[in-house]
């Protein structure tokens, strides 16, 4: 993993650690200054740990390196240009209705538990990755500056395509460039990325975990980073727990065998404890209430299967056309090679898990599909694009300098 990629991974891990440290500090009534000192120490230690094995940029020739920089800068320019006309200072619905709102409660160390008295439609049970670090920085700044959430949304907007490009350009510059400009010109992606929702950051965490996994044989300590990223998934959104559990199930040997549990388990327990303490105090999720009754009622409803299928088709046709075409090409490529990567099977498993949640637990299925399925698919897009592009990079198509005959 190159240094820029490792630094991006560190930012996501560190923000999660800041959020957890801050949550523990207000939970026990610790003075804020102590939390700041602990967060600073954690930042220094974690940065050195995550970036210590980073490698410098490499290309086979100066021409290819210059071309890579040119394409990279062009992609960033397109993103910046389009975001300028799309961005919203206060974000969209979820930003000011949940994440920023919860953050304002947490910024008040004396009355923060008032958040749990909110009506269920404010989702007071949601994990605190984003509200936690918002509250931490707001208390340091002495005000609830909206630029904190805005900066994080903009960072994630850029980080996802940059990570994929930087991980692929040495393997296949053409494929890396195509994916970069697909993200840069996709207005659906850009609109939701700068909306300050938690969906794309969750997708970025899964992408980072897959990137760290690629180098784990050469860098066994990456297991700690992967465990931290799984913990951050759990601490980001309720569905992040499901994603983390499926990821760990598919990578159980890597995370826990041959003594690796000594590295991964303490990190996972840190985030797990924070989530448990939050859930103990928070009201029950409205989707989970009466779950046993919903399951037996909904599993035999043919209409629900049809609604979910039609919504998936609609979203891929209207919001994820490029991804739809790439999935078809990817499946053809896998059939020709007679091999489906384990990571692709993991993504299929996550998709099936989402399908089952909609099928079995949704109270107002049609409305929930209309308002959330596009963002659920968006959560899986960064990792999905990375897996497909990494495999398609083996196709012998390259951007190469012509040589004289």
Secondary structure, DSSP 8 states (H G I E B T S, - for coil): -BHHHHHHHHHHHHHHHHHHHHHHHHHHT--HHHHHHHHHHHHHHHHHHHHTT-B----SSHHHHHHHHHHHHHHHHHHHHHHHHH--TT-SHHIIIIIHHHHHHHT-TTTGGGGGGS-GGG-TTS--HHHHHHHHHHHHHTS--THHHHHHHHHHHHHHHHHHHHHHTTT-HHHHHHHHHHHHH-HHHHHHHTTT-SHHHHHHHHHHHHHHHHTTTT-TTHHHHHHHHHHHHHHH-HHHHHHHHHHHHHTHHHHHTTTTHHHHHHHHHHHHHHHHHHHHHS---TTTTTHHHHHHHHTT-HHHHHHHHHHHHHHHHHT-HHHHHHHHHHHHHHHHHT---HHHHHHHHHHHHHHHHHHHH-SSHHHHHHHHHHHHHHHHHHHHHHHHHHHHTTSS---------
